[in-house]
C-alpha cells in the first residue's frame, strides 16, 4: 500500500489527524491520541502511547510490505494485531466520528 492508500483507509475507518499524525483517540478522552501512524519517505511506523505518556514503536514496515487484508478489512504487515482490542478501539473511533457528523447535519 502507498502512503495515500493507508491514509485513505485510516480516515475512512475512524482515524483522525492529530499533531500531524493519523491517530486513534481514547474513547474517554477524544482529544488524546493513543495509537498513531507515522509516515516517512519509505516506511510507515505504528506507535502506541504508554500510560506514562511516552510513545512506543510497535512496528515499522516499508510501504511495499503493507498489504490490504480483505478478510480482516485492514492493512496487514504493520502490527495492528499486537495492539489489544485494536478492532474495538477503531470501531469506537469510527462510531464517534460518524455520530458527531450526524449531529452537525441539519
C-alpha positions in Angstrom: 0.0 0.0 0.0 1.1 3.6 -0.6 1.1 6.4 2.0 -2.0 7.8 0.2 -3.8 4.4 0.3 -3.0 3.9 4.0 -4.2 7.5 4.8 -7.5 7.0 2.9 -8.1 3.7 4.6 -7.4 5.2 8.1 -9.6 8.3 7.6 -12.4 6.1 6.3 -12.1 3.9 9.4 -12.2 6.4 12.2 -8.7 7.7 12.4 -8.1 11.4 12.6 -5.2 13.8 12.1 -3.8 15.0 15.5 -0.5 16.7 15.8 0.3 15.9 12.2 -0.2 12.1 12.5 -3.1 9.8 11.8 -4.3 8.8 15.2 -6.9 6.8 17.2 -8.0 8.5 20.4 -9.1 7.3 23.8 -12.9 6.8 23.9 -13.0 8.6 27.3 -10.8 11.5 26.1 -11.4 12.2 22.4 -8.6 14.8 22.2 -5.8 12.4 23.3 -4.2 10.2 20.8 -3.2 6.7 22.0 -2.3 5.0 18.6 -0.7 6.7 15.7 0.8 6.1 12.3 4.0 8.0 11.4 4.7 8.3 7.7 8.3 8.6 6.5 9.6 8.6 2.9 9.9 4.8 2.6 8.4 3.4 5.7 5.3 3.7 8.0 5.5 3.1 11.8 2.8 2.2 14.2 3.2 3.6 17.7 1.2 3.3 21.0 1.2 5.8 23.8 2.1 4.2 27.1 0.4 5.2 30.4 3.4 7.3 31.3 2.8 9.3 28.2 5.8 8.1 26.1 5.2 6.7 22.6 6.5 3.2 21.9 7.0 1.9 18.4 5.1 -1.3 17.8 6.1 -1.9 14.2 7.6 -0.3 11.2 7.5 -1.6 7.6 8.2 -0.4 4.1 5.1 0.6 2.2 5.6 -2.4 -0.2 5.3 -4.8 2.7 2.0 -3.4 4.0 -0.9 -5.0 2.1 -4.6 -4.8 2.4 -6.2 -7.9 4.1 -9.6 -8.3 2.6 -10.7 -10.7 5.3 -9.5 -8.6 8.2 -10.6 -5.4 6.4 -7.3 -3.7 7.4 -3.7 -3.4 6.3 -1.6 -6.4 7.2 2.1 -6.2 8.0 2.0 -3.2 10.2 1.5 -4.8 13.6 -2.1 -3.9 14.3 -2.6 -7.5 15.8 -0.1 -6.5 18.5 -2.5 -4.0 20.0 -5.0 -5.5 22.4 -8.6 -4.6 21.5 -7.5 -2.8 18.3 -10.6 -3.6 16.4 -12.8 -2.3 19.2 -10.8 0.9 19.6 -11.0 1.5 15.8 -14.8 0.8 15.9 -15.4 3.2 18.8 -13.4 6.0 17.0 -15.3 5.4 13.7 -18.7 5.5 15.5 -17.8 8.6 17.5 -16.8 10.5 14.3 -19.9 9.3 12.4 -22.2 10.4 15.2 -20.5 13.7 15.6 -21.1 14.4 11.9 -24.7 13.2 12.2 -25.4 15.8 14.9 -24.0 18.6 12.7 -26.2 17.8 9.7 -29.3 19.9 9.6 
